[in-house]
Amino acid sequence: MSSPVVLSAGTVVTGDAVLRPGWVAVDGATVRVTGGGPPPDGATELGAAAIVVPGFVDMHVHGGGGGSFPGADPGQVTTAIDFHRRHGTTTSVASLVTASPDGLLADVRALAQRVAAGDLAGIHLEGPWLSERRCGAHDVALLRDPDPVEVAAVLNAGGGAVRMVTVAPERPGALDAIRAVVGAGAVAAVGHTDATYDVVRAAVAAGATAGTHLFNAMRPVHHREPGPVVALLEDPRVTVEVILDGHHVHPALYDTVARAAGPGRVALVTDAMSAAGMPDGDYRLGALDVTVAAGLAVLTGTSTIAGSTTTMDVGFRTAVATGGGPASDAALLQAVDQTATTPARTLGLPHVGALRAGQAADLVVLDGDLAVTRVLRAGRWIT
């Protein structure tokens, strides 16, 4: 048996604790043990200012670095995966957008191969079973009711690779679709919806356990009709996604959500599209034209936000800053919970999301400003 590699840093956040100083012993692709205080002899010193956190888990991402998951072009898929890994996302679920029945099946079959290869943790279907009134950056002409035959065909095409499906629960057949998704071992999420509070409660009762980008593309809160936001937030079974990019949700509202939901129920996501990390200009999201100006992506000629251009490390930094800064153990623990532990648990990925014995050796090394300096995935440095 080979000897483990020990990495020592001024701060190590395991998911359960903040160790100052701390160390992580990595044996191949697995964490053997973590500890606080002086490391064992022979440790690799990452620096007193270094902060080590679990690799980020992004449960909602469409692309980045010029590459896109919709369309499932092999080169573009690799580009997107590699781009987000350099920003600390060691586990990605590839999100698709609304497409024709044949196009959806083709994308799912192609991406399922990348899931089988270990490049992706799964596929997220964001569409086509969404609300026309809250469609956001989806082709309204292709939105449709969740026909049970199509739902079964798409799930079967994935061969277990479909990890999450977003549904507007007010559509005819939606509650049966939610039951089918859950029965197939995937997560059913409520999103892109104009549903009432009672309809969303019915969706949760049917098995939905996630809310797709809370507030965005949802009926807003009203004092006489609370709507999806309140129904999702109040139920302890539900994880709510938040896009913390400075455009989708105000940091003060994010803080309110984090306090209301509590630990283990908020998952930061990027919802990034191909323009993430790229210059301003013209791009595509699925079949739709997108214009990016000052980092904000909108459907061309409109003010409708079309995904984001952010990365998970940006969300992590914002979460820590909102919670009190990197000197605060509570802020670091909350940020790790929201960028790694909670999304991993929500998706049913037991081997990622924290730095514990037996889990994957996926970690991110941050400097004192919380910028990514190095990324370890499956025990190998990728940056």
C-alpha positions as CSV (number, residue, x, y, z in Angstrom):
1,M,0.0,0.0,0.0
2,S,1.3,3.4,-0.9
3,S,1.8,6.1,1.7
4,P,-0.8,8.8,1.8
5,V,0.0,12.4,0.7
6,V,-0.6,14.9,3.5
7,L,-1.6,18.4,2.6
8,S,-1.3,21.0,5.3
9,A,-2.9,24.5,5.3
10,G,-3.6,27.4,7.6
11,T,-7.3,26.5,7.4
12,V,-9.1,23.3,6.4
13,V,-12.9,23.3,6.2
14,T,-14.0,19.6,6.2
15,G,-17.8,20.3,6.0
16,D,-18.2,19.5,9.7
17,A,-15.5,21.6,11.2
18,V,-13.0,24.4,10.6
19,L,-9.4,23.3,11.4
20,R,-6.9,26.1,12.0
21,P,-4.3,24.9,11.1
22,G,-5.5,21.7,9.5
23,W,-4.4,18.9,7.2
24,V,-5.8,16.3,4.8
25,A,-4.2,12.9,4.1
26,V,-5.0,11.7,0.6
27,D,-4.6,8.1,-0.4
28,G,-4.9,7.8,-4.2
29,A,-8.4,9.1,-5.1
30,T,-9.7,9.0,-1.6
31,V,-9.4,11.0,1.6
32,R,-7.9,8.8,4.3
33,V,-8.1,11.1,7.3
34,T,-8.2,14.8,8.2
35,G,-6.8,16.5,11.3
36,G,-6.2,19.7,13.1
37,G,-3.0,21.1,14.5
38,P,0.6,20.3,13.3
39,P,0.5,17.8,10.4
40,P,2.4,14.5,10.3
41,D,6.0,14.6,9.2
42,G,6.6,15.0,5.5
43,A,3.4,17.0,4.8
44,T,3.2,19.3,1.8
45,E,2.7,22.8,3.1
46,L,0.2,24.8,1.1
47,G,0.8,27.9,3.2
48,A,-0.5,29.6,6.3
49,A,-2.9,31.8,4.3
50,A,-4.3,28.8,2.3
51,I,-7.9,27.7,2.9
52,V,-8.7,24.2,1.8
53,V,-12.4,23.4,1.2
54,P,-14.2,20.4,-0.5
55,G,-14.6,20.5,-4.2
56,F,-17.6,22.4,-5.3
57,V,-20.7,20.5,-6.5
58,D,-22.7,22.4,-9.2
59,M,-26.2,20.8,-9.7
60,H,-27.3,23.3,-12.3
61,V,-24.9,24.4,-15.1
62,H,-25.3,24.7,-18.9
63,G,-21.8,25.4,-20.0
64,G,-18.8,27.7,-19.7
65,G,-15.5,28.7,-21.2
66,G,-17.2,28.8,-24.6
67,G,-18.5,25.2,-24.3
68,S,-22.1,24.1,-24.0
69,F,-23.9,21.0,-22.7
70,P,-27.1,21.5,-24.8
71,G,-26.3,20.1,-28.2
72,A,-23.9,17.6,-26.5
73,D,-21.0,18.3,-28.9
74,P,-18.1,16.3,-27.4
75,G,-15.5,19.0,-27.7
76,Q,-17.8,21.7,-26.2
77,V,-18.8,19.4,-23.3
78,T,-15.1,18.8,-22.5
79,T,-14.4,22.5,-22.7
80,A,-17.3,23.3,-20.3
81,I,-16.2,20.6,-17.8
82,D,-12.6,21.7,-17.8
83,F,-13.4,25.4,-17.4
84,H,-15.5,24.8,-14.3
85,R,-13.0,22.4,-12.8
86,R,-10.4,25.2,-13.0
87,H,-12.8,27.3,-10.9
88,G,-13.1,24.6,-8.3
89,T,-16.2,22.6,-9.5
90,T,-15.0,19.1,-9.2
91,T,-18.5,17.6,-9.6
92,S,-20.9,18.9,-12.3
93,V,-24.4,18.0,-13.4
94,A,-24.9,19.0,-17.0
95,S,-28.1,21.0,-17.5
96,L,-30.1,20.9,-20.7
97,V,-32.7,23.3,-22.0
98,T,-36.0,22.9,-23.7
99,A,-35.6,21.0,-27.0
100,S,-37.7,19.0,-29.5
101,P,-38.5,15.4,-28.4
102,D,-35.8,14.0,-30.8
103,G,-33.3,16.6,-29.8
104,L,-33.8,16.0,-26.1
105,L,-33.4,12.3,-26.5
106,A,-30.2,12.7,-28.5
107,D,-28.6,15.0,-26.0
108,V,-29.5,12.7,-23.1
109,R,-28.0,9.7,-24.8
110,A,-24.8,11.5,-25.7
111,L,-24.3,13.0,-22.2
112,A,-25.1,9.7,-20.5
113,Q,-21.9,8.4,-22.1
114,R,-19.9,11.2,-20.3
115,V,-21.7,10.3,-17.0
116,A,-20.7,6.7,-17.5
117,A,-17.1,7.8,-18.1
118,G,-17.1,9.7,-14.8
119,D,-16.8,13.1,-16.4
120,L,-20.2,14.3,-15.2
121,A,-22.2,13.3,-12.2
122,G,-25.5,13.3,-14.1
123,I,-27.9,15.2,-16.3
124,H,-30.4,17.8,-15.4
125,L,-33.4,18.3,-17.6
126,E,-34.4,22.0,-17.3
127,G,-37.3,21.7,-19.7
128,P,-39.4,21.0,-21.7
129,W,-42.2,20.6,-19.1
130,L,-42.2,24.3,-17.9
131,S,-44.6,27.2,-17.8
132,E,-45.1,29.4,-20.8
133,R,-45.7,32.4,-18.4
134,R,-42.4,31.8,-16.6
135,C,-40.3,30.3,-19.4
136,G,-37.3,32.6,-19.0
137,A,-34.6,31.6,-21.6
138,H,-36.5,28.6,-23.0
139,D,-38.0,28.3,-26.4
140,V,-41.7,28.8,-25.7
141,A,-42.7,27.1,-28.9
142,L,-41.2,23.8,-27.6
143,L,-42.7,23.8,-24.1
144,R,-45.2,21.0,-23.6
145,D,-47.1,19.0,-21.0
146,P,-45.2,16.1,-19.5
147,D,-46.6,13.2,-21.5
148,P,-46.0,9.9,-19.6
149,V,-44.7,8.2,-22.7
150,E,-42.1,11.0,-23.4
151,V,-41.1,11.2,-19.7
152,A,-40.5,7.4,-19.6
153,A,-38.5,7.6,-22.9
154,V,-36.2,10.3,-21.7
155,L,-35.5,8.6,-18.4
156,N,-34.9,5.3,-20.1
157,A,-32.6,7.0,-22.7
158,G,-30.4,8.2,-19.8
159,G,-30.0,4.7,-18.4
160,G,-29.9,6.1,-14.9
161,A,-27.8,9.2,-15.8
162,V,-30.7,11.7,-15.5
163,R,-30.1,13.0,-12.0
164,M,-32.7,15.9,-11.8
165,V,-35.7,17.1,-13.7
166,T,-37.3,20.5,-13.4
167,V,-41.1,20.6,-13.8
168,A,-43.8,23.3,-13.6
169,P,-46.3,21.4,-11.4
170,E,-49.4,23.3,-12.7
171,R,-49.1,21.6,-16.1
172,P,-51.5,18.7,-16.8
173,G,-49.8,15.5,-15.9
174,A,-47.0,17.2,-13.9
175,L,-47.7,15.4,-10.6
176,D,-47.6,12.0,-12.3
177,A,-44.3,13.1,-14.0
178,I,-42.9,14.0,-10.6
179,R,-43.8,10.6,-9.3
180,A,-42.2,9.0,-12.4
181,V,-39.0,11.0,-12.0
182,V,-38.7,10.1,-8.3
183,G,-39.5,6.5,-9.1
184,A,-36.6,6.4,-11.5
185,G,-34.2,7.5,-8.8
186,A,-33.8,11.1,-9.9
187,V,-34.6,14.4,-8.1
188,A,-37.8,16.2,-9.1
189,A,-37.5,20.0,-8.9
190,V,-40.1,22.7,-9.0
191,G,-39.2,25.6,-11.3
192,H,-40.1,27.9,-14.2
193,T,-43.6,27.9,-12.7
194,D,-46.6,30.0,-12.2
195,A,-48.1,27.6,-9.8
196,T,-50.0,28.6,-6.7
197,Y,-48.8,27.8,-3.1
198,D,-51.2,24.9,-2.9
199,V,-50.1,23.3,-6.2
200,V,-46.5,23.5,-5.2
201,R,-47.3,21.9,-1.9
202,A,-49.0,19.1,-3.9
203,A,-45.8,18.7,-5.9
204,V,-43.7,18.3,-2.8
205,A,-46.2,15.8,-1.5
206,A,-45.8,13.9,-4.8
207,G,-42.0,13.8,-4.2
208,A,-40.4,17.0,-5.4
209,T,-37.4,17.8,-3.2
210,A,-35.8,20.8,-4.9
211,G,-36.6,24.3,-6.1
212,T,-34.9,25.4,-9.3
213,H,-33.2,28.9,-8.9
214,L,-35.5,30.2,-6.2
215,F,-37.3,33.5,-7.1
216,N,-36.2,33.4,-10.8
217,A,-38.8,32.3,-13.3
218,M,-41.3,31.8,-10.5
219,R,-44.6,33.4,-9.6
220,P,-43.6,36.1,-7.0
221,V,-44.6,36.2,-3.4
222,H,-47.9,37.9,-2.7
223,H,-49.5,38.4,0.7
224,R,-52.7,36.7,-0.4
225,E,-51.1,34.1,-2.6
226,P,-47.7,33.0,-1.2
227,G,-46.8,31.1,-4.3
228,P,-43.9,28.7,-5.0
229,V,-41.2,30.6,-3.0
230,V,-43.0,30.2,0.3
231,A,-44.2,26.7,-0.3
232,L,-40.6,25.6,-1.1
233,L,-38.9,27.5,1.7
234,E,-41.3,26.2,4.4
235,D,-40.9,22.5,3.7
236,P,-37.8,20.9,5.4
237,R,-37.7,18.2,2.7
238,V,-36.9,20.8,0.0
239,T,-33.5,22.1,-1.1
240,V,-33.6,25.5,-2.8
241,E,-31.2,26.6,-5.5
242,V,-29.8,30.2,-5.4
243,I,-27.8,31.9,-8.2
244,L,-25.4,34.2,-6.3
245,D,-23.9,36.1,-9.2
246,G,-24.9,39.7,-8.3
247,H,-27.7,39.7,-10.9
248,H,-30.3,37.0,-10.1
249,V,-30.8,37.5,-6.4
250,H,-29.8,40.4,-4.1
251,P,-27.3,39.4,-1.5
252,A,-29.6,40.6,1.3
253,L,-32.4,38.3,0.0
254,Y,-29.9,35.4,-0.2
255,D,-29.0,36.1,3.4
256,T,-32.7,36.0,4.3
257,V,-33.2,32.7,2.5
258,A,-30.2,31.2,4.2
259,R,-31.5,32.1,7.6
260,A,-35.1,31.0,6.8
261,A,-34.1,27.7,5.3
262,G,-31.3,26.9,7.7
263,P,-28.3,24.6,7.2
264,G,-28.6,21.8,4.7
265,R,-31.3,23.3,2.5
266,V,-29.6,26.0,0.3
267,A,-27.6,24.9,-2.8
268,L,-25.7,27.6,-4.6
269,V,-25.7,27.0,-8.4
270,T,-24.2,28.8,-11.3
271,D,-26.8,28.2,-14.0
272,A,-23.8,29.2,-16.2
273,M,-24.0,29.1,-19.9
274,S,-21.2,29.0,-22.5
275,A,-20.3,32.7,-22.1
276,A,-19.0,32.1,-18.5
277,G,-15.4,33.1,-18.5
278,M,-15.7,34.6,-22.0
279,P,-15.7,38.2,-23.4
280,D,-18.9,40.1,-23.8
281,G,-20.6,39.4,-27.1
282,D,-23.1,37.1,-28.8
283,Y,-23.7,33.5,-27.8
284,R,-26.3,30.8,-27.9
285,L,-28.3,28.9,-25.2
286,G,-29.9,25.9,-26.9
287,A,-31.7,27.4,-29.9
288,L,-31.9,30.9,-28.6
289,D,-29.6,33.9,-29.2
290,V,-28.0,35.5,-26.1
291,T,-26.2,38.8,-25.7
292,V,-23.7,39.3,-22.9
293,A,-22.8,42.9,-21.8
294,A,-20.9,43.6,-18.6
295,G,-21.1,39.9,-17.7
296,L,-24.9,39.9,-17.8
297,A,-26.4,37.4,-20.3
298,V,-29.9,38.2,-21.7
299,L,-31.9,36.9,-24.6
300,T,-30.9,39.1,-27.5
301,G,-33.2,42.1,-27.9
302,T,-34.8,41.6,-24.5
303,S,-34.1,42.1,-20.7
304,T,-34.8,38.4,-20.0
305,I,-31.8,36.9,-18.1
306,A,-30.4,33.9,-19.9
307,G,-28.5,31.8,-17.4
308,S,-25.3,33.4,-16.0
309,T,-21.7,33.9,-16.7
310,T,-20.5,33.1,-13.1
311,T,-18.6,30.3,-11.5
312,M,-18.9,28.5,-8.2
313,D,-15.9,30.2,-6.6
314,V,-17.7,33.6,-7.1
315,G,-20.7,32.3,-5.3
316,F,-18.5,30.9,-2.5
317,R,-16.8,34.3,-2.0
318,T,-20.1,36.1,-2.0
319,A,-21.6,33.7,0.5
320,V,-18.5,34.0,2.8
321,A,-18.6,37.8,2.6
322,T,-22.3,37.9,3.4
323,G,-21.8,35.6,6.4
324,G,-18.9,37.6,8.0
325,G,-15.8,37.0,6.0
326,P,-13.1,34.2,5.9
327,A,-12.1,34.9,9.5
328,S,-15.6,33.6,10.5
329,D,-15.8,29.9,11.0
330,A,-19.6,30.1,10.6
331,A,-19.3,31.9,7.3
332,L,-16.9,29.3,5.9
333,L,-19.0,26.4,7.1
334,Q,-22.2,27.9,5.6
335,A,-20.4,28.5,2.3
336,V,-19.1,24.9,2.1
337,D,-22.5,23.6,3.0
338,Q,-24.1,25.5,0.2
339,T,-21.5,24.9,-2.5
340,A,-20.6,21.3,-1.7
341,T,-22.3,19.3,1.1
342,T,-26.0,20.2,0.4
343,P,-25.9,19.8,-3.4
344,A,-24.1,16.5,-3.0
345,R,-26.7,15.2,-0.5
346,T,-29.6,16.5,-2.5
347,L,-28.4,14.7,-5.6
348,G,-27.7,11.5,-3.8
349,L,-23.9,11.6,-4.2
350,P,-22.5,10.2,-1.0
351,H,-18.8,10.3,-1.9
352,V,-18.4,14.0,-2.6
353,G,-19.3,17.2,-0.8
354,A,-17.1,17.0,2.3
355,L,-13.5,16.1,3.3
356,R,-14.1,13.0,5.4
357,A,-12.4,9.6,5.5
358,G,-13.5,7.4,2.6
359,Q,-14.8,10.3,0.5
360,A,-13.4,11.4,-2.9
361,A,-10.1,13.4,-2.7
362,D,-11.7,16.4,-4.3
363,L,-10.7,19.7,-2.8
364,V,-10.0,23.4,-3.6
365,V,-7.1,25.5,-2.3
366,L,-8.0,29.1,-1.9
367,D,-5.8,32.1,-1.0
368,G,-6.6,34.7,1.7
369,D,-8.9,36.5,-0.8
370,L,-10.7,33.2,-1.5
371,A,-9.4,33.0,-5.1
372,V,-8.8,29.5,-6.4
373,T,-5.1,28.6,-6.5
374,R,-5.2,24.9,-7.0
375,V,-7.8,22.1,-7.5
376,L,-7.4,18.4,-6.6
377,R,-9.9,16.0,-8.2
378,A,-9.9,12.3,-7.5
379,G,-6.4,12.7,-5.9
380,R,-4.9,14.5,-8.9
381,W,-4.0,18.1,-9.3
382,I,-5.8,19.6,-12.3
383,T,-4.5,23.2,-11.7
